[in-house]
Amino acid sequence: MMLFLNVLERPVPQEGQPLDPELRKSWGWWKVKKWTVHILNRLFTRFGDLKLRNPENRAFAQMFQKNYAGKVLECHLNLLGVVRVGGYLPDRVTNLVLQYLSSSISKNSMYTLLQPQLDVLLFEIVFPLMCFNDNDQKLWEEDPHEYVRKGYDIIEDLYSPRTASMDFVSELVRKRGKENLQKFIQFIVEIFKRYDSAPVEYKPYRQKDGALLAVGALCDKLKQTEPYKSELEHMLMQHVFPEFRSPVGHLRAKAAWVAGQYAHINFSDQNNFRQALHSIVSGLRDAELPVRVDSVFALRSFVEACREIFKLMNEVENEDLVFTLETIVDKFGEEMAPYALGLCQNLAAAFWRCMNTAEADDEADDPGALAAVGCLRAISTILESVSRLPHLFVQVEPTLLPIMRRMLTTDGQEVFEEVLEIVSYMTFFSPTISLDMWSLWPLMIEALADWAIDFFPNILVPLDNYISRGTAHFLNCKEPDYQQSLWNMISSIMTDKNLEDNDIEPAPKLIEVLFQNCGGQVDHWVEPYLRITLDRLRRTEKSRLKCLLVQVIANAVYYNAVLTLSILNKFCVTLEVFNLWFQLLQQVRRSGRRVNFKREHAKKVCCLGLTSLLALPGEQLDGEALGRVFRATLDLLVAYKDQVADIEVQLTLFSIG
C-alpha cells in the first residue's frame, strides 16, 4: 500500500514527456499512475464498505479504511489540483480519480474528509471539465463523425473526464443533496445570468454549454424536487429553447439534448411543447452533423410524449427518421398499417445505403453501422405493430427477403440478432411460410455450425416457427431434407464436449418442438434423439439443462409411450431415467416451492408425459411404478392449478392498481 501511495504522490517529471497527446498519455510515468489509480479504485470498491464484506475479508477492509482510504482520497485531490491550474492529467486518470471521489460521497468518514475542499472541487475542477473545450472544438470542426461517435460510445465513457464529472455531480446531489443541490443550482443560475447579460461577442458560450449539460444530467432529481420541479418549464423557455437559434453549433446541439431529457414533463402551455418539437424537427436539417444527431435522439423522446409527430412527418426526410420510426410505430401500433409497406421499403433502401457506405469506407467509424441497426429495429417494430394483419407480411416479404438472405451470412454478423428477429416475425405472422422463406433455413443452420453458436437462442425461434407452422413441408421435403438437417445440427451440438451446458439449452427445446408437432410421423427419429439426450444427461451438471433433457424424454413418452419405453429398456436405463425424473420433481426449497420445472410449460410437459404412462397396458407398468407415476402426476396438477390461480390473482390486482 505504501508503494501505491508513493507512486501517487511522486510528481511526474516534465523532462522527457512526449509532446504528442497520444504518445503522452501512453508514456511510462502516466501509465504507472493510471494503473495505480485503477488498482486503488478496485480496492476501494471491494473493501470500502464493511457491510458488503465477507467475514474473511473484514480485517483487511478495516485496515484499508482506517489507514489508507483517506490518504488515497487526499492524493487524488492533489492530482486533480493539476487540472485546476491548467496542467496536464490524462483523461483516463482524471476519470478514475473522479470515480473514486464519487464512491466516497456515500461514506460518512470519506465525505467528512472531502467537505473542506468540496466547493473548490465542484466549481473549479468538476464543472470546468463539464464545459465544451478546445479539443471538442477541434474535433467538431475537423471530424464531426468522430465527435458524434465519442459522444454516444459507452466505451468512451470509461475514459471521459466529462462523463465522470457528470456522475460525480449526480451522485453528490442524490446522496448529499440537502447541503449541495441548492448551491450548485444557484451556481448554474449565475452562469445563465452572466450569459444573458453579456454582449454577443463576450458571451461565455462554453460555460453555458457546461451549465446546460449539468441541467440535463440532473433531470431526474430536478423533476422530483421542489421548488425546481415547478420552475422547469420556465427554465426551459428562458435558458434552453432560445439556444436552438444560437450562432454556436455546440449550443444548438446541447439545447436539443436537454430538450429531449425534459420532453416528458407536464407543459402548462402546450404551445411551449409544440415550439420545442418544431425546433427539434428543424434541427434535423441543421448544417452541423452533431446537431442533427442530437436532434434525432431528442425527437424520439418527444415522439414518446405526443402524437404531434404525424403532423410533422412530411417535413422530415426518411433518413432523418431512421432512429425515430421505431418509437413512432411502437407508440401508434396498428394505426401505422396503411404506411407499413412504404415505411419498410424506405427503411430497406436506407439500410442498403448504410451498408454500401460502410463497405466503401473501411476506415469510417460508422454512424452508418448504427443507422443500419436502427433501420432493422424499426422494421421489426413495424412488423410487431401489424402482427394482427397477416396479409401485410405477404406484401413486405419481397422487400425484406434480400436483406434476410444477405445478412444471415457472415456479411451480417454485426446485425445478425436484428435480422433473426425479422425472420422470426415473418415466419410466425405470415399466413403461410413461403418457399422463399424456407430458403433461409440452410443459411441459419450453416451459420450456427460455423460461427453463430452464441445466437442459438435467437435461431431457435424461427426454427421453431418453421417446424410448428410449416410441419407438412418440413416432413415431406427431401431437397433439402430438413429433418436430416435438424438432426445433423442438434446431434453435433449435443455431443460437443467443448460446449458448456448453457450453450446447448436450445437443442433439447428443438427436439421438443419436433415431437410435439410431428405426432406419429417421426417414429424413426425417436431412438436417435433419445440416445443423444441420454448421453448428454449423464454428463450434465446444471439442473436447468437436466430438466430440459428430462422434458425431451417426457415429450417422447407423450409422442409414443410404448415406443419410448421399449427404447429405454433397450438402453437398460428405464429405472435410472424415471428415478432421476421423480427426484427432480420432488426437490423443494425450505419455503416449499419447487426447485425444478417451475414454469407452467415445464409442468404441462411433465404432466402429459406422466399421464401417457398411465394409459399403458398393465404388464408394462407394475403396481409400484403406477403408484409413483399417479402421485407425481397428481402433485404436478395441483401445483399447476395453484400457479395458474396465482397468476390470475396477480393480473387482477395489476388491473385494479
C-alpha positions as CSV (number, residue, x, y, z in Angstrom):
1,M,0.0,0.0,0.0
2,M,2.8,2.4,0.8
3,L,4.3,1.7,-2.7
4,F,1.0,2.7,-4.3
5,L,0.8,5.9,-2.2
6,N,4.4,6.7,-3.1
7,V,3.6,6.3,-6.8
8,L,0.6,8.5,-6.4
9,E,2.4,11.3,-4.6
10,R,5.5,11.3,-6.7
11,P,5.4,14.2,-9.3
12,V,5.7,13.3,-12.9
13,P,8.9,14.8,-14.4
14,Q,8.4,17.3,-17.2
15,E,11.6,16.2,-18.8
16,G,11.1,13.6,-21.5
17,Q,7.3,13.9,-21.7
18,P,6.2,13.5,-25.4
19,L,4.5,16.5,-26.9
20,D,2.1,14.4,-29.0
21,P,-1.1,13.9,-26.9
22,E,-1.5,10.2,-27.9
23,L,2.1,9.4,-27.0
24,R,2.0,11.4,-23.9
25,K,-0.9,9.5,-22.3
26,S,0.9,6.3,-23.0
27,W,4.2,7.5,-21.6
28,G,5.6,5.2,-18.9
29,W,5.1,7.6,-16.0
30,W,1.5,8.2,-16.8
31,K,0.7,4.5,-17.4
32,V,2.1,3.7,-13.9
33,K,-0.1,6.5,-12.4
34,K,-3.1,5.2,-14.3
35,W,-2.7,1.6,-13.2
36,T,-2.0,2.6,-9.6
37,V,-5.2,4.6,-9.5
38,H,-7.1,1.7,-11.2
39,I,-5.9,-0.8,-8.5
40,L,-6.7,1.6,-5.7
41,N,-10.2,2.1,-7.1
42,R,-10.7,-1.6,-7.2
43,L,-9.6,-2.0,-3.6
44,F,-11.9,0.8,-2.5
45,T,-14.8,-0.7,-4.4
46,R,-14.2,-4.1,-2.8
47,F,-13.2,-3.1,0.7
48,G,-14.5,0.4,1.2
49,D,-17.8,-0.7,2.7
50,L,-17.6,-3.1,5.7
51,K,-21.3,-4.1,5.3
52,L,-20.6,-5.7,2.0
53,R,-17.5,-7.6,3.1
54,N,-17.3,-11.4,3.6
55,P,-16.1,-12.2,7.1
56,E,-12.8,-13.4,5.8
57,N,-12.1,-10.0,4.3
58,R,-13.3,-7.9,7.2
59,A,-9.9,-7.4,8.8
60,F,-8.3,-6.2,5.6
61,A,-11.2,-4.0,4.9
62,Q,-11.0,-2.4,8.3
63,M,-7.2,-1.8,7.9
64,F,-7.7,-0.4,4.4
65,Q,-10.4,2.1,5.6
66,K,-8.6,3.1,8.7
67,N,-5.1,3.6,7.3
68,Y,-5.3,4.2,3.5
69,A,-8.7,5.1,2.1
70,G,-8.4,8.7,3.3
71,K,-4.8,9.1,2.3
72,V,-5.7,7.9,-1.2
73,L,-8.5,10.5,-1.3
74,E,-6.0,13.2,-0.4
75,C,-3.6,12.1,-3.1
76,H,-6.4,12.1,-5.6
77,L,-7.4,15.6,-4.7
78,N,-3.8,16.7,-5.2
79,L,-3.8,15.1,-8.6
80,L,-6.9,17.0,-9.6
81,G,-5.3,20.2,-8.4
82,V,-3.1,20.0,-11.5
83,V,-6.2,20.3,-13.7
84,R,-7.4,23.3,-11.8
85,V,-4.3,25.3,-12.7
86,G,-4.3,24.2,-16.3
87,G,-1.8,21.4,-16.0
88,Y,-1.9,18.0,-17.8
89,L,-3.6,14.9,-16.4
90,P,-4.5,12.1,-18.8
91,D,-8.3,11.7,-19.4
92,R,-8.3,8.1,-18.1
93,V,-6.5,9.1,-14.9
94,T,-9.0,12.0,-14.4
95,N,-11.9,9.7,-15.0
96,L,-10.6,7.1,-12.5
97,V,-9.9,9.7,-9.8
98,L,-13.4,11.1,-10.1
99,Q,-14.9,7.6,-9.9
100,Y,-13.1,7.2,-6.5
101,L,-14.4,10.5,-5.3
102,S,-17.9,9.6,-6.4
103,S,-17.7,6.4,-4.5
104,S,-16.6,8.3,-1.4
105,I,-19.6,10.5,-1.3
106,S,-21.9,8.0,0.4
107,K,-19.4,7.0,3.1
108,N,-19.6,9.4,6.1
109,S,-15.9,9.2,7.0
110,M,-14.8,9.9,3.5
111,Y,-17.3,12.7,2.9
112,T,-16.1,14.4,6.0
113,L,-12.6,14.5,4.5
114,L,-14.0,15.7,1.2
115,Q,-16.2,18.5,2.6
116,P,-13.5,21.2,3.3
117,Q,-12.4,21.1,-0.4
118,L,-15.8,20.3,-1.9
119,D,-16.6,23.8,-3.3
120,V,-13.2,24.1,-5.0
121,L,-13.6,20.6,-6.4
122,L,-17.1,21.2,-7.6
123,F,-16.9,24.7,-9.0
124,E,-13.2,25.0,-10.1
125,I,-12.4,21.4,-11.3
126,V,-15.5,19.3,-11.9
127,F,-17.7,22.0,-13.6
128,P,-14.9,23.2,-15.9
129,L,-14.5,19.5,-17.0
130,M,-18.2,19.5,-18.0
131,C,-17.7,22.5,-20.3
132,F,-17.1,22.5,-24.0
133,N,-13.3,22.8,-24.6
134,D,-10.6,23.3,-27.2
135,N,-10.3,19.5,-28.0
136,D,-14.1,19.4,-28.5
137,Q,-14.0,22.4,-30.8
138,K,-11.1,20.9,-32.9
139,L,-12.9,17.6,-33.3
140,W,-16.2,19.3,-34.1
141,E,-14.6,21.2,-36.9
142,E,-12.2,18.6,-38.3
143,D,-14.1,15.3,-37.8
144,P,-17.7,15.7,-36.8
145,H,-18.4,12.0,-37.3
146,E,-15.8,11.2,-34.7
147,Y,-17.3,13.8,-32.4
148,V,-20.7,12.1,-32.7
149,R,-19.1,8.6,-32.1
150,K,-17.3,9.7,-29.0
151,G,-20.5,11.3,-27.7
152,Y,-22.6,8.1,-28.0
153,D,-20.0,5.4,-27.4
154,I,-20.3,3.8,-24.0
155,I,-16.6,2.7,-24.2
156,E,-15.6,6.3,-24.4
157,D,-17.4,7.0,-21.2
158,L,-14.8,4.8,-19.4
159,Y,-12.2,7.4,-20.4
160,S,-14.1,10.6,-20.4
161,P,-13.5,13.2,-17.6
162,R,-16.8,14.8,-18.7
163,T,-18.8,11.6,-18.0
164,A,-17.1,11.1,-14.7
165,S,-17.8,14.7,-13.7
166,M,-21.5,14.3,-14.6
167,D,-21.6,11.1,-12.5
168,F,-19.9,12.9,-9.6
169,V,-22.4,15.8,-9.6
170,S,-25.3,13.3,-9.9
171,E,-24.1,11.2,-7.0
172,L,-23.4,14.3,-4.9
173,V,-27.0,15.7,-5.3
174,R,-28.5,12.2,-4.9
175,K,-26.7,11.3,-1.7
176,R,-25.9,14.7,-0.2
177,G,-28.5,16.9,-1.9
178,K,-29.7,18.7,1.2
179,E,-26.4,20.6,1.5
180,N,-25.3,20.7,-2.2
181,L,-28.2,20.8,-4.6
182,Q,-29.3,24.4,-3.9
183,K,-25.8,25.9,-4.0
184,F,-25.0,24.0,-7.3
185,I,-28.2,25.2,-8.9
186,Q,-27.5,28.7,-7.7
187,F,-24.1,28.5,-9.4
188,I,-25.7,27.3,-12.7
189,V,-28.3,30.2,-12.5
190,E,-25.5,32.7,-12.1
191,I,-23.9,31.4,-15.3
192,F,-27.2,31.7,-17.1
193,K,-27.5,35.4,-15.9
194,R,-23.9,36.3,-16.9
195,Y,-24.5,34.7,-20.3
196,D,-27.8,36.6,-20.8
197,S,-26.4,40.0,-19.8
198,A,-23.1,39.7,-21.8
199,P,-22.8,41.2,-25.4
200,V,-22.8,38.6,-28.2
201,E,-19.0,38.8,-28.7
202,Y,-18.3,38.2,-25.0
203,K,-20.9,35.6,-24.1
204,P,-19.4,32.6,-22.1
205,Y,-20.6,30.1,-24.7
206,R,-18.6,27.2,-23.3
207,Q,-19.7,27.8,-19.7
208,K,-23.3,27.9,-20.9
209,D,-22.7,24.6,-22.6
210,G,-21.5,23.1,-19.3
211,A,-24.4,24.6,-17.4
212,L,-26.9,23.0,-19.9
213,L,-25.1,19.7,-19.6
214,A,-25.5,19.9,-15.8
215,V,-29.2,20.7,-16.1
216,G,-29.7,17.7,-18.3
217,A,-27.6,15.4,-16.1
218,L,-29.7,16.4,-13.1
219,C,-33.0,15.9,-14.9
220,D,-34.4,13.1,-12.7
221,K,-33.5,14.9,-9.5
222,L,-35.0,18.3,-10.6
223,K,-38.2,16.7,-11.9
224,Q,-38.8,15.3,-8.4
225,T,-37.7,18.2,-6.2
226,E,-39.5,21.4,-5.3
227,P,-39.1,24.3,-5.9
228,Y,-37.2,23.3,-9.0
229,K,-39.9,20.9,-10.3
230,S,-42.4,23.8,-10.6
231,E,-39.9,26.0,-12.5
232,L,-38.7,23.6,-15.1
233,E,-40.9,24.8,-18.0
234,H,-39.9,28.4,-17.3
235,M,-36.2,27.4,-17.1
236,L,-36.5,25.6,-20.5
237,M,-38.2,28.6,-22.1
238,Q,-35.8,31.2,-20.8
239,H,-32.5,29.4,-20.9
240,V,-32.7,26.3,-23.1
241,F,-35.0,26.8,-26.1
242,P,-33.5,30.1,-27.2
243,E,-30.3,28.2,-27.9
244,F,-32.0,26.4,-30.8
245,R,-31.2,29.7,-32.7
246,S,-27.7,30.1,-31.3
247,P,-25.0,31.0,-33.8
248,V,-22.8,28.5,-31.9
249,G,-23.3,24.9,-33.1
250,H,-22.5,23.1,-29.9
251,L,-25.1,25.1,-28.0
252,R,-27.8,24.2,-30.6
253,A,-26.8,20.6,-30.1
254,K,-26.9,20.9,-26.3
255,A,-30.3,22.6,-26.4
256,A,-31.7,19.6,-28.4
257,W,-30.2,17.1,-25.9
258,V,-31.6,19.0,-22.9
259,A,-35.0,19.3,-24.5
260,G,-35.0,15.6,-25.1
261,Q,-34.3,15.0,-21.4
262,Y,-37.3,17.1,-20.3
263,A,-39.8,16.1,-23.1
264,H,-41.9,14.2,-20.6
265,I,-42.6,17.0,-18.1
266,N,-46.2,18.4,-18.0
267,F,-46.1,21.6,-20.0
268,S,-48.7,24.0,-18.7
269,D,-48.7,25.7,-22.1
270,Q,-48.9,23.2,-25.0
271,N,-47.6,25.9,-27.3
272,N,-44.2,25.6,-25.5
273,F,-44.2,21.9,-26.2
274,R,-45.0,22.5,-29.9
275,Q,-42.3,25.2,-30.1
276,A,-39.7,22.7,-28.8
277,L,-40.9,20.0,-31.1
278,H,-40.7,22.2,-34.1
279,S,-37.2,23.3,-33.1
280,I,-36.1,19.7,-32.8
281,V,-37.5,18.9,-36.2
282,S,-35.7,21.9,-37.6
283,G,-32.5,20.6,-36.0
284,L,-32.8,17.5,-38.2
285,R,-31.8,19.8,-41.1
286,D,-29.1,21.7,-39.3
287,A,-25.9,22.2,-41.3
288,E,-23.8,20.7,-38.5
289,L,-23.9,16.9,-38.2
290,P,-23.7,16.7,-34.3
291,V,-26.8,19.0,-34.1
292,R,-28.7,16.7,-36.4
293,V,-27.8,13.6,-34.4
294,D,-28.7,15.2,-31.1
295,S,-32.0,16.3,-32.6
296,V,-32.7,12.8,-33.8
297,F,-32.3,11.3,-30.3
298,A,-34.3,14.2,-28.8
299,L,-37.1,13.6,-31.3
300,R,-37.5,10.0,-30.0
301,S,-38.3,11.4,-26.6
302,F,-40.9,13.9,-28.0
303,V,-42.5,11.2,-30.1
304,E,-43.0,9.1,-27.0
305,A,-44.7,12.1,-25.4
306,C,-47.1,13.2,-28.2
307,R,-48.9,12.2,-31.4
308,E,-47.9,15.6,-32.9
309,I,-45.2,13.9,-34.9
310,F,-47.6,12.7,-37.6
311,K,-48.3,16.4,-38.5
312,L,-44.6,16.9,-39.0
313,M,-43.7,13.7,-40.9
314,N,-43.9,15.4,-44.2
315,E,-41.3,17.9,-43.1
316,V,-38.7,15.2,-42.3
317,E,-36.7,13.2,-44.8
318,N,-36.8,9.4,-44.3
319,E,-33.1,9.2,-43.5
320,D,-33.7,11.6,-40.6
321,L,-36.4,9.3,-39.2
322,V,-34.4,6.1,-39.1
323,F,-33.8,6.5,-35.3
324,T,-37.3,7.6,-34.6
325,L,-39.6,5.4,-36.6
326,E,-39.2,2.6,-34.2
327,T,-40.6,4.7,-31.4
328,I,-43.4,6.2,-33.6
329,V,-44.6,2.8,-34.8
330,D,-44.4,1.3,-31.3
331,K,-46.5,4.2,-30.0
332,F,-49.2,4.1,-32.6
333,G,-49.4,0.3,-33.4
334,E,-52.0,-0.7,-36.0
335,E,-52.7,2.9,-36.9
336,M,-49.4,2.6,-38.9
337,A,-50.9,-0.3,-41.1
338,P,-51.5,2.0,-44.2
339,Y,-47.9,3.1,-44.1
340,A,-46.3,-0.3,-43.2
341,L,-45.3,-1.3,-46.7
342,G,-44.0,2.2,-47.7
343,L,-42.1,2.5,-44.4
344,C,-40.5,-0.9,-44.8
345,Q,-39.5,-0.1,-48.4
346,N,-37.9,3.2,-47.3
347,L,-36.2,1.6,-44.3
348,A,-34.9,-1.2,-46.5
349,A,-33.5,1.3,-49.0
350,A,-31.9,3.3,-46.2
351,F,-30.4,0.1,-44.8
352,W,-28.7,-0.8,-48.1
353,R,-27.4,2.8,-48.4
354,C,-25.9,2.5,-44.9
355,M,-24.3,-0.9,-45.7
356,N,-22.9,0.3,-49.0
357,T,-21.4,3.4,-47.3
358,A,-19.7,1.2,-44.6
359,E,-18.3,-1.2,-47.3
360,A,-17.0,1.7,-49.4
361,D,-15.1,3.2,-46.5
362,D,-13.5,0.6,-44.2
363,E,-11.9,3.4,-42.1
364,A,-15.3,5.1,-41.3
365,D,-16.3,4.8,-37.7
366,D,-19.8,4.2,-38.9
367,P,-22.6,6.3,-37.7
368,G,-23.7,4.2,-40.8
369,A,-23.5,1.0,-38.9
370,L,-25.6,2.4,-36.1
371,A,-28.1,3.7,-38.6
372,A,-28.2,0.2,-40.3
373,V,-29.1,-1.4,-36.9
374,G,-31.7,1.3,-36.4
375,C,-33.3,0.5,-39.8
376,L,-33.7,-3.2,-38.9
377,R,-35.0,-2.4,-35.4
378,A,-37.6,0.0,-36.9
379,I,-38.6,-2.7,-39.4
380,S,-39.1,-5.2,-36.5
381,T,-41.2,-2.7,-34.6
382,I,-43.4,-2.2,-37.7
383,L,-43.8,-6.0,-38.1
384,E,-44.8,-6.4,-34.5
385,S,-47.3,-3.5,-34.6
386,V,-49.1,-5.1,-37.6
387,S,-48.9,-8.6,-36.3
388,R,-52.7,-9.0,-36.4
389,L,-52.8,-8.1,-40.1
390,P,-51.1,-11.2,-41.7
391,H,-51.7,-10.1,-45.3
392,L,-49.2,-7.2,-44.8
393,F,-46.5,-9.8,-44.2
394,V,-47.0,-11.2,-47.7
395,Q,-46.7,-7.6,-49.1
396,V,-43.4,-6.8,-47.3
397,E,-41.7,-10.2,-47.9
398,P,-40.2,-9.3,-51.3
399,T,-38.7,-6.1,-49.9
400,L,-37.2,-7.8,-46.8
401,L,-36.1,-11.1,-48.3
402,P,-32.9,-9.8,-49.9
403,I,-31.8,-8.3,-46.6
404,M,-32.5,-11.6,-44.7
405,R,-30.7,-13.7,-47.3
406,R,-27.6,-11.5,-47.3
407,M,-27.4,-10.7,-43.6
408,L,-27.8,-14.4,-42.5
409,T,-24.3,-15.0,-43.9
410,T,-21.0,-13.8,-42.5
411,D,-21.7,-10.4,-44.1
412,G,-24.4,-9.8,-41.5
413,Q,-22.5,-10.7,-38.3
414,E,-22.9,-7.1,-36.9
415,V,-26.7,-7.2,-37.4
416,F,-27.4,-10.9,-37.1
417,E,-29.6,-10.6,-34.0
418,E,-31.8,-7.9,-35.6
419,V,-32.2,-10.0,-38.8
420,L,-33.1,-13.1,-36.9
421,E,-35.9,-11.1,-35.2
422,I,-37.3,-10.1,-38.6
423,V,-37.1,-13.7,-39.7
424,S,-39.0,-14.7,-36.5
425,Y,-41.8,-12.3,-37.2
426,M,-42.0,-13.3,-40.9
427,T,-42.2,-17.0,-40.1
428,F,-44.7,-16.6,-37.3
429,F,-47.2,-14.0,-38.5
430,S,-47.4,-14.7,-42.3
431,P,-50.4,-16.7,-43.3
432,T,-48.1,-19.4,-44.6
433,I,-44.3,-19.8,-44.8
434,S,-43.4,-19.3,-48.4
435,L,-40.8,-21.4,-50.3
436,D,-38.6,-18.3,-50.5
437,M,-38.7,-18.0,-46.7
438,W,-37.8,-21.7,-46.4
439,S,-34.6,-20.9,-48.4
440,L,-33.3,-19.2,-45.2
441,W,-33.3,-22.4,-43.2
442,P,-29.9,-23.7,-44.6
443,L,-28.3,-20.3,-44.0
444,M,-29.2,-20.3,-40.3
445,I,-28.0,-23.9,-39.9
446,E,-24.8,-23.1,-41.7
447,A,-24.1,-20.0,-39.6
448,L,-24.9,-22.0,-36.4
449,A,-22.4,-24.7,-37.3
450,D,-19.7,-22.2,-38.4
451,W,-19.7,-19.1,-36.1
452,A,-23.1,-18.3,-34.6
453,I,-23.4,-20.6,-31.6
454,D,-23.8,-17.5,-29.4
455,F,-27.0,-16.7,-31.3
456,F,-28.5,-20.2,-30.8
457,P,-31.3,-18.9,-28.6
458,N,-32.2,-16.4,-31.3
459,I,-32.1,-19.0,-34.1
460,L,-34.3,-21.3,-32.0
461,V,-37.3,-19.0,-32.6
462,P,-37.5,-19.1,-36.4
463,L,-36.6,-22.8,-36.5
464,D,-39.5,-23.5,-34.1
465,N,-41.8,-21.5,-36.4
466,Y,-40.7,-23.5,-39.5
467,I,-41.4,-26.8,-37.8
468,S,-44.6,-25.8,-36.0
469,R,-46.2,-23.7,-38.7
470,G,-44.8,-25.4,-41.8
471,T,-44.9,-29.0,-40.5
472,A,-46.0,-30.7,-43.7
473,H,-43.2,-29.1,-45.8
474,F,-40.7,-29.8,-43.0
475,L,-41.7,-33.5,-43.1
476,N,-42.2,-34.1,-46.8
477,C,-39.4,-32.0,-48.5
478,K,-36.3,-34.0,-49.4
479,E,-34.4,-31.4,-51.3
480,P,-33.2,-30.1,-48.9
481,D,-34.0,-32.7,-46.3
482,Y,-35.0,-30.6,-43.3
483,Q,-35.4,-33.5,-40.9
484,Q,-31.8,-34.6,-41.6
485,S,-30.5,-31.1,-41.4
486,L,-32.1,-30.6,-38.0
487,W,-30.6,-33.9,-36.8
488,N,-27.1,-33.1,-38.0
489,M,-27.2,-29.7,-36.3
490,I,-28.7,-30.9,-33.0
491,S,-26.6,-34.1,-32.7
492,S,-23.4,-32.1,-33.4
493,I,-24.2,-29.6,-30.7
494,M,-25.4,-32.1,-28.1
495,T,-22.3,-34.3,-28.5
496,D,-19.8,-31.5,-28.5
497,K,-17.9,-31.8,-25.2
498,N,-16.4,-28.3,-25.6
499,L,-19.8,-26.6,-25.3
500,E,-21.0,-25.6,-21.9
501,D,-24.4,-26.6,-20.6
502,N,-25.8,-23.1,-21.2
503,D,-24.7,-23.1,-24.9
504,I,-26.8,-26.2,-25.8
505,E,-30.1,-25.3,-24.0
506,P,-32.0,-24.5,-27.2
507,A,-31.2,-28.0,-28.6
508,P,-33.5,-30.0,-26.3
509,K,-36.1,-27.3,-26.9
510,L,-36.0,-28.0,-30.6
511,I,-36.3,-31.8,-30.0
512,E,-39.4,-30.9,-28.0
513,V,-40.8,-28.9,-30.9
514,L,-40.2,-31.9,-33.2
515,F,-42.1,-34.4,-31.0
516,Q,-44.9,-32.1,-30.2
517,N,-45.7,-31.0,-33.8
518,C,-45.0,-34.2,-35.7
519,G,-47.2,-36.7,-33.9
520,G,-46.9,-40.2,-35.4
521,Q,-44.7,-39.1,-38.3
522,V,-41.2,-39.2,-36.9
523,D,-41.0,-42.6,-35.2
524,H,-37.6,-43.3,-36.8
525,W,-36.1,-40.3,-35.1
526,V,-37.2,-41.2,-31.5
527,E,-34.4,-43.5,-30.8
528,P,-31.5,-41.3,-32.2
529,Y,-32.8,-38.3,-30.3
530,L,-33.2,-40.3,-27.1
531,R,-29.7,-41.6,-27.4
532,I,-28.0,-38.2,-27.6
533,T,-30.3,-36.9,-24.9
534,L,-29.4,-39.7,-22.5
535,D,-25.7,-39.3,-23.3
536,R,-25.8,-35.6,-22.6
537,L,-27.9,-36.2,-19.4
538,R,-25.2,-38.4,-18.0
539,R,-22.5,-35.6,-18.1
540,T,-24.8,-32.6,-17.4
541,E,-24.0,-30.7,-14.2
542,K,-26.6,-27.9,-14.2
543,S,-30.1,-28.8,-13.0
544,R,-31.6,-26.4,-15.6
545,L,-30.3,-28.5,-18.5
546,K,-31.1,-31.7,-16.7
547,C,-34.7,-30.6,-16.6
548,L,-34.8,-29.7,-20.3
549,L,-33.3,-33.1,-21.2
550,V,-35.8,-34.9,-19.0
551,Q,-38.5,-32.8,-20.7
552,V,-37.3,-34.4,-24.0
553,I,-38.0,-37.8,-22.5
554,A,-41.4,-36.6,-21.3
555,N,-42.2,-35.4,-24.8
556,A,-41.1,-38.7,-26.3
557,V,-43.3,-40.6,-23.9
558,Y,-46.2,-38.3,-24.8
559,Y,-45.4,-38.8,-28.5
560,N,-45.4,-42.6,-28.2
561,A,-45.2,-44.2,-24.8
562,V,-44.8,-47.8,-25.9
563,L,-42.1,-46.9,-28.4
564,T,-40.2,-44.7,-25.9
565,L,-40.3,-47.3,-23.1
566,S,-39.1,-50.0,-25.5
567,I,-36.1,-47.8,-26.4
568,L,-35.3,-47.0,-22.8
569,N,-35.5,-50.7,-22.0
570,K,-33.2,-51.5,-24.9
571,F,-30.7,-49.0,-23.5
572,C,-31.2,-50.5,-20.0
573,V,-31.8,-47.1,-18.5
574,T,-35.6,-47.1,-17.7
575,L,-35.3,-47.2,-13.9
576,E,-32.4,-44.7,-13.9
577,V,-34.3,-42.2,-16.0
578,F,-37.5,-42.4,-14.0
579,N,-35.7,-42.2,-10.7
580,L,-33.9,-39.0,-11.9
581,W,-37.2,-37.6,-13.1
582,F,-39.0,-38.2,-9.8
583,Q,-36.0,-36.9,-7.9
584,L,-36.1,-33.6,-9.8
585,L,-39.9,-33.4,-9.3
586,Q,-39.6,-33.9,-5.6
587,Q,-36.8,-31.3,-4.9
588,V,-38.3,-28.4,-2.9
589,R,-36.9,-25.3,-1.1
590,R,-37.5,-24.6,2.6
591,S,-40.3,-22.4,1.5
592,G,-42.0,-25.4,-0.1
593,R,-41.5,-24.0,-3.6
594,R,-40.3,-26.4,-6.3
595,V,-36.6,-26.2,-7.3
596,N,-37.2,-27.6,-10.8
597,F,-39.9,-27.4,-13.5
598,K,-41.0,-24.1,-12.2
599,R,-42.6,-22.7,-15.4
600,E,-46.2,-23.6,-16.4
601,H,-44.9,-25.1,-19.7
602,A,-42.5,-27.4,-17.9
603,K,-45.2,-28.7,-15.6
604,K,-47.6,-29.3,-18.5
605,V,-44.9,-31.3,-20.4
606,C,-44.2,-33.5,-17.4
607,C,-48.0,-34.0,-16.8
608,L,-48.5,-35.0,-20.5
609,G,-45.6,-37.5,-20.3
610,L,-46.7,-39.0,-17.0
611,T,-50.4,-39.3,-17.9
612,S,-49.3,-41.1,-21.1
613,L,-47.7,-43.7,-18.9
614,L,-51.0,-44.2,-17.1
615,A,-52.6,-45.4,-20.3
616,L,-50.1,-48.2,-20.9
617,P,-51.2,-51.9,-20.6
618,G,-50.8,-53.3,-17.0
619,E,-47.9,-55.6,-18.0
620,Q,-45.8,-52.6,-19.0
621,L,-46.2,-50.7,-15.7
622,D,-46.2,-52.6,-12.4
623,G,-48.3,-51.6,-9.4
624,E,-45.4,-49.8,-7.6
625,A,-44.4,-47.8,-10.6
626,L,-48.0,-47.0,-11.4
627,G,-48.4,-45.6,-7.8
628,R,-45.3,-43.3,-8.2
629,V,-46.5,-42.0,-11.5
630,F,-50.0,-41.4,-10.2
631,R,-48.7,-39.4,-7.1
632,A,-46.3,-37.4,-9.2
633,T,-49.0,-36.5,-11.7
634,L,-51.4,-35.5,-9.0
635,D,-48.8,-33.3,-7.3
636,L,-47.9,-31.7,-10.6
637,L,-51.6,-31.0,-11.5
638,V,-52.2,-29.4,-8.1
639,A,-49.0,-27.3,-8.4
640,Y,-50.0,-26.2,-12.0
641,K,-53.6,-25.3,-10.9
642,D,-52.2,-23.2,-8.0
643,Q,-49.7,-21.5,-10.3
644,V,-52.4,-20.5,-12.8
645,A,-54.6,-19.2,-9.9
646,D,-51.7,-17.1,-8.5
647,I,-51.1,-15.6,-11.9
648,E,-54.8,-14.7,-12.3
649,V,-54.8,-13.0,-8.9
650,Q,-51.7,-11.0,-9.8
651,L,-53.3,-9.9,-13.1
652,T,-56.5,-8.9,-11.3
653,L,-54.5,-6.9,-8.8
654,F,-52.5,-5.3,-11.5
655,S,-55.6,-4.3,-13.5
656,I,-57.1,-2.8,-10.3
657,G,-53.9,-0.9,-9.5
